């Protein structure tokens, strides 16, 4: 397998350069976090991973290659590259590296490079919050030759709380929220999809389900109490334990943690109803269980990725594919803050500044990225300097 890069920035691996209070690294994060978040929303490459790679590969924006080419990820020309290039010593003297007019172009090209190469496909099946899996997966797929590459990326993410930007892109945190350590009480893996439940998750609303086996969306299910052994459920209904976890999009564990539905057959790909309205405290897994629909299908029908949290009140499609992603919790909070009740909306024109992203503009005006794209009939998030955008507030 042909490798993508050699770590040309080895001198940056000193203890001093990786100190947790490096001003250069903090400046780099502040400068490029918005495009990292925007690229995660567009392609699914975790913002934490992208920022850590950018910091590492460029010596926080100071490497010779980065300065002369705006190349933040050490991507070589390759046969398909038709753009500008620079000569740089790496594996050999005078190798061809891609040159970009703007750092944002490098960030987008890096996302597309990973998204379109078959040997990186397995990464996109990981939970986007699994930065350790992504770091080791990049190394395994041939992104870097340094045997310590995963550890270096993971250390940067931990030292600089880069995971926060992944959570922001997923709509599970806003930039105004204080950065605090989570207190997980359970970790749920659903067919390769992981959700974390913390003490901050509101209590579930009690539901009166029938006793014994009954049907939801033409699928047999039972409602069991917290503490019930999964093995006892499997044996009682003559199902293998592994299949029981598979049917319910759950990892293997000993007992039921809270009162919940447990399906006895594989759930259907579509729901019985057209829509489900998101309630306070509901996760996507909760909704998939309540509606008797496979979690992977719920995500696909609504253009969502694992870990995203739709806002309360959003309607999720259960039968047909949605034309747009629902508003996420972060975007809804922004809109609510920016639009006081009974204030008449006004239309303004925003002129795009150099290196400005759609995400940065959405934050500035307290509107969603989807709204900006819709108001301006844009097919993607690429912007050009001087472009005029309509903003409705």
C-alpha positions in Angstrom: 0.0 0.0 0.0 1.4 3.3 -1.0 1.7 5.6 2.0 0.4 9.2 2.0 3.1 11.0 3.9 6.3 10.8 5.9 6.2 12.8 9.1 8.4 15.7 7.9 7.8 17.6 11.0 9.8 15.3 13.4 11.5 18.2 15.1 8.1 19.2 16.4 7.8 16.2 18.6 9.9 17.6 21.4 8.4 17.8 24.9 8.5 21.5 24.8 6.5 21.7 21.5 3.9 19.4 22.9 3.5 21.2 26.2 -0.1 21.7 27.2 0.2 25.4 27.2 1.9 26.0 23.8 0.8 29.4 22.6 1.5 28.4 19.0 -0.8 25.4 19.2 -3.5 27.4 20.9 -3.3 30.0 18.2 -3.5 27.3 15.5 -6.6 25.8 17.1 -8.3 29.2 17.4 -7.6 29.9 13.7 -8.7 26.6 12.2 -11.3 25.1 14.5 -14.2 26.5 12.5 -13.2 24.9 9.3 -12.5 21.6 11.1 -16.0 21.7 12.5 -17.5 22.6 9.1 -15.6 19.8 7.4 -16.8 17.3 10.0 -20.4 18.3 9.3 -19.7 18.0 5.5 -17.8 14.7 5.4 -17.7 13.0 8.8 -13.9 13.4 9.5 -13.8 14.1 13.2 -12.8 17.7 14.0 -10.5 16.5 16.8 -8.6 14.2 14.5 -8.3 16.9 11.8 -7.0 19.6 14.2 -4.5 17.2 15.8 -3.2 16.1 12.5 -2.9 19.7 11.3 -1.0 20.7 14.4 1.3 17.8 14.2 2.0 17.9 10.4 2.7 21.6 10.3 4.4 22.4 13.6 1.3 24.4 14.4 1.4 26.2 11.1 5.1 26.9 11.1 6.7 24.1 9.0 8.5 25.1 5.8 6.0 23.0 3.7 3.0 24.7 5.3 4.4 28.2 4.9 5.2 27.9 1.2 2.2 25.8 0.1 -0.7 26.1 2.7 -0.4 22.3 2.8 -1.5 21.3 6.3 -1.6 17.6 5.9 1.5 16.7 3.9 -0.5 15.4 0.9 1.7 14.6 -2.0 0.7 15.4 -5.6 -0.3 11.8 -6.7 -1.2 11.1 -10.3 -4.7 12.8 -10.1 -3.5 16.1 -8.9 -3.8 18.9 -11.6 -3.3 21.9 -9.4 -0.2 23.9 -8.3 2.6 22.1 -6.5 5.9 22.8 -4.7 9.1 20.8 -4.4 9.9 19.6 -0.9 12.4 17.1 0.6 10.7 14.1 2.2 11.3 10.5 1.4 13.6 11.8 -1.4 14.8 15.2 -2.4 12.5 17.5 -4.3 9.3 15.5 -4.0 6.0 16.9 -5.4 3.6 18.3 -2.8 0.2 19.8 -3.4 0.0 23.6 -3.1 -3.2 25.4 -2.1 -4.3 29.0 -2.4 -5.9 29.0 1.0 -5.5 26.8 4.2 -9.2 26.0 4.0 -8.6 24.4 0.6 -6.1 22.1 2.2 -8.6 21.2 5.0 -11.2 20.3 2.4 -8.8 18.3 0.2 -7.7 16.3 3.2 -11.4 15.4 4.0 -12.0 14.4 0.4 -8.8 12.4 0.3 -9.8 10.3 3.3 -13.4 10.0 2.2 -12.7 8.8 -1.3 -9.9 6.3 -0.6 -11.0 2.7 -0.1 -8.4 1.9 2.5 -9.7 4.6 4.8 -13.4 3.5 4.5 -13.3 1.5 7.7 -12.6 4.7 9.6 -16.0 6.2 8.7 -17.7 3.2 10.3 -16.2 4.1 13.7 -18.1 6.4 16.1 -16.8 9.9 15.4 -16.1 10.4 19.0 -13.7 7.4 19.0 -10.6 9.4 18.4 -8.3 6.6 19.6 -9.9 4.3 17.0 -9.4 6.9 14.3 -5.8 7.6 15.3 -4.8 3.9 15.2 -6.9 3.3 12.1 -5.0 6.1 10.2 -1.7 4.4 11.1 -3.0 1.0 10.1 -4.3 2.3 6.7 -0.9 3.7 5.9 -1.3 7.4 6.6 2.0 7.7 8.4 5.1 5.6 9.0 6.0 6.8 12.5 5.1 4.0 14.8 4.2 6.5 17.5 1.8 8.5 15.2 -1.4 7.3 17.0 -0.1 8.2 20.4 1.1 11.6 19.3 -2.4 12.4 17.8 -4.2 11.1 20.9 -1.9 13.2 23.2 -2.7 16.4 21.3 -6.4 15.7 21.5 -6.3 15.1 25.2 -3.9 17.9 26.1 -5.9 20.6 24.2 -9.4 19.2 24.7 -9.9 18.9 20.9 -12.7 16.4 21.4 -14.9 19.4 22.3 -14.9 20.5 18.6 -16.1 17.0 17.5 -19.0 17.3 20.0 -19.8 20.8 18.7 -20.0 19.4 15.2 -22.3 16.7 16.4 -24.6 19.2 18.0 -23.9 17.7 21.5 -22.2 20.8 22.9 -22.0 24.5 22.2 -18.9 26.6 22.3 -20.4 28.6 25.2 -20.7 25.5 27.4 -18.0 25.1 30.0 -15.4 22.4 29.2 -15.8 19.8 31.9 -15.0 16.1 32.1 -17.9 13.8 31.4 -19.1 11.3 34.0 -20.2 8.3 32.0 -22.5 5.8 33.7 -22.8 3.6 30.6 -21.4 3.2 27.2 -23.6 1.7 24.5 -22.3 0.2 21.3 -25.0 -0.3 18.6 -23.7 -2.2 15.6 -20.4 -0.2 15.7 -22.2 3.0 16.7 -21.4 4.2 20.2 -23.5 6.6 22.4 -22.4 7.8 25.8 -25.0 8.3 28.5 -24.0 10.6 31.3 -25.5 11.8 34.5 -26.7 14.9 32.6 -29.2 12.8 30.5 -32.7 13.5 31.8 -34.7 10.7 33.3 -36.8 8.8 30.8 -40.6 9.3 30.8 -42.3 6.2 32.1 -44.4 4.3 29.5 -47.1 1.7 30.3 -46.2 -1.3 28.1 -48.1 -4.6 28.2 -46.7 -7.5 30.3 -45.1 -10.4 28.4 -44.4 -10.5 24.7 -46.2 -7.9 22.4 -45.6 -6.2 19.1 -44.2 -2.9 18.0 -43.9 -2.2 14.3 -44.7 -5.9 13.6 -41.7 -7.0 15.7 -42.0 -9.0 18.9 -40.7 -7.2 22.0 -40.8 -7.4 25.8 -40.5 -4.7 28.4 -38.1 -5.6 31.2 -37.1 -4.1 34.5 -33.7 -2.8 35.4 -31.4 -5.6 36.7 -32.9 -8.3 34.5 -30.2 -10.6 33.1 -29.9 -10.5 29.3 -29.0 -14.2 29.4 -32.3 -15.0 31.1 -34.2 -13.1 28.4 -32.3 -14.9 25.7 -32.9 -18.4 27.2 -36.6 -17.7 28.0 -37.2 -16.8 24.3 -34.8 -19.4 22.8 -32.5 -16.7 21.2 -28.7 -16.7 21.2 -27.3 -14.0 23.5 -25.3 -12.4 20.7 -28.3 -12.1 18.4 -30.3 -10.5 21.3 -27.7 -7.7 21.5 -27.6 -7.4 17.8 -31.4 -7.0 17.6 -31.3 -4.2 20.1 -28.2 -2.3 18.8 -26.4 -2.9 22.1 -23.0 -4.1 23.2 -22.7 -7.2 25.3 -23.4 -6.6 29.0 -24.7 -8.7 31.9 -27.9 -7.0 32.9 -30.4 -4.4 31.8 -29.4 -1.1 33.3 -32.8 0.6 33.3 -36.4 -0.3 32.5 -36.5 -0.8 28.7 -37.7 -2.5 25.6 -35.9 -5.6 24.4 -36.6 -6.8 20.9 -36.8 -10.6 20.2 -36.3 -10.3 16.4 -34.5 -7.9 14.2 -36.3 -4.5 13.9 -37.6 -3.3 10.6 -35.9 -0.9 8.3 -38.8 1.6 8.4 -41.2 2.7 11.1 -45.0 2.2 11.4 -45.5 6.0 11.6 -44.3 8.7 9.1 -42.5 10.7 11.7 -41.2 10.8 15.3 -41.0 14.1 17.2 -37.9 14.3 19.4 -38.7 14.7 23.1 -36.5 16.2 25.8 -33.8 13.7 26.9 -34.4 11.2 24.0 -31.3 9.8 22.2 -31.4 8.3 18.7 -31.2 4.9 20.3 -34.2 5.6 22.5 -36.1 6.6 19.4 -35.1 3.6 17.4 -36.2 1.3 20.2 -39.5 3.2 20.8 -40.4 3.0 17.1 -39.1 -0.5 16.4 -36.7 0.7 13.7 -33.1 -0.2 13.2 -30.7 2.5 14.4 -28.7 2.5 11.2 -31.9 3.0 9.2 -33.0 5.9 11.4 -29.6 7.6 10.8 -29.7 7.0 7.1 -33.3 8.2 6.6 -32.5 11.5 8.3 -29.0 12.2 6.9 -27.5 11.8 10.4 -24.3 10.3 11.7 -23.6 8.4 14.9 -23.5 10.6 17.9 -25.5 13.5 16.5 -28.3 14.8 18.7 -31.3 16.3 17.0 -33.0 19.2 18.7 -36.1 18.8 20.8 -39.2 19.1 18.7 -37.5 18.1 15.4 -39.4 15.6 13.3 -37.5 12.5 12.2 -38.5 10.6 9.1 -39.4 6.9 9.8 -40.5 5.8 6.3 -38.9 7.9 3.6 -35.5 9.7 3.3 -35.5 13.3 4.5 -34.5 16.0 2.1 -32.3 17.6 4.8 -30.7 16.9 8.1 -32.8 17.9 11.1 -31.6 20.9 13.2 -29.2 19.7 15.8 -29.3 20.7 19.5 -26.4 23.2 19.0 -28.0 25.0 16.1 -31.4 25.2 17.8 -29.8 26.8 20.9 -28.1 29.3 18.7 -31.3 30.3 16.9 -33.2 30.6 20.1 -30.6 32.9 21.6 -30.4 35.0 18.5 -34.1 35.4 17.8 -36.1 36.9 20.8 -39.8 36.3 20.7 -42.0 38.8 18.7 -39.0 40.4 17.0 -39.6 40.9 13.3 -37.0 39.2 11.1 -34.8 41.3 8.8 -32.7 40.5 5.9 -29.0 41.6 5.7 -26.2 41.0 3.2 -22.9 39.6 4.5 -19.7 39.9 2.4 -17.4 36.9 2.7 -14.0 37.8 4.1 -10.7 36.0 3.3 -10.7 32.4 4.8 -14.2 32.9 6.3 -16.2 29.7 6.5 -20.0 29.0 6.4 -19.7 27.7 10.0 -18.0 30.9 11.2 -20.7 33.0 9.5 -23.5 30.8 11.1 -22.0 31.4 14.5 -21.6 35.2 13.9 -25.4 35.6 13.1 -26.7 32.8 15.3 -28.3 30.9 12.4 -27.7 27.3 11.1 -25.5 26.3 8.2 -28.5 24.7 6.5 -30.4 28.0 6.6 -27.4 29.8 5.0 -27.2 27.2 2.2 -31.0 27.4 1.7 -31.3 31.2 1.7 -28.5 31.5 -0.9 -29.3 28.4 -3.1 -25.8 27.0 -2.3 -25.1 23.3 -3.1 -22.0 23.1 -0.9 -20.0 25.0 1.8 -17.3 26.4 -0.5 -17.1 30.2 -0.4 -15.1 32.8 -2.3 -13.7 36.1 -1.0 -16.1 39.0 -1.7 -19.2 36.7 -2.2 -22.4 38.2 -0.9 -24.7 36.1 1.3 -28.2 36.7 2.3 -28.8 36.3 6.1 -32.3 36.4 7.7 -32.5 37.3 11.4 
